[in-house]
Amino acid sequence: DLIIGSDVLYQRDHADLLAGFFAEHANPHAEILITDPGRNHGNALNRALAAQGYACTQERRRFEASENPPFRGRLLGYRR
C-alpha cells in the first residue's frame, strides 16, 4: 500500500528501473513516495509513472539542516 524510496534516483537508468519495479510490484492503489536528490532524473520517473496512470505531487524539501532555499531536493508522491 505504501512504497518509500530514498537514494534510488542517482543514475540515469534508475527511473526506468523503478518504473518497471512499480509496474510489477505496486498494487493498483499503492502510494509511492520517492526522494529526488535534484539530479534531473525525477522528471524521467514522472513521465514513466504518468504512462502507468499515476498522478505526481512534488514538494521541495530540505534534506539537510544546513540547506537554504532554493532546495535542490524534492519529495515526489505518486497515486493512481
Secondary structure as the mmCIF struct_conf table of DSSP 4:
data_model
#
loop_
_struct_conf.conf_type_id
_struct_conf.id
_struct_conf.beg_label_comp_id
_struct_conf.beg_label_asym_id
_struct_conf.beg_label_seq_id
_struct_conf.end_label_comp_id
_struct_conf.end_label_asym_id
_struct_conf.end_label_seq_id
STRN STRN1 LEU A 2 GLY A 5
BEND BEND1 SER A 6 ASP A 7
BEND BEND2 GLN A 11 GLN A 11
TURN_TY1_P TURN_TY1_P1 ARG A 12 ASP A 13
HELX_RH_AL_P HELX_RH_AL_P1 HIS A 14 HIS A 25
TURN_TY1_P TURN_TY1_P2 PRO A 28 HIS A 29
STRN STRN2 GLU A 31 ASP A 36
BEND BEND3 GLY A 38 ASN A 40
HELX_RH_AL_P HELX_RH_AL_P2 GLY A 42 ALA A 51
TURN_TY1_P TURN_TY1_P3 GLN A 52 GLY A 53
STRN STRN3 ALA A 55 ARG A 60
BEND BEND4 PHE A 63 GLU A 64
TURN_TY1_P TURN_TY1_P4 ALA A 65 SER A 66
BEND BEND5 PRO A 69 PRO A 70
HELX_LH_PP_P HELX_LH_PP_P1 PHE A 71 PHE A 71
BEND BEND6 ARG A 72 ARG A 72
STRN STRN4 ARG A 74 ARG A 79
#
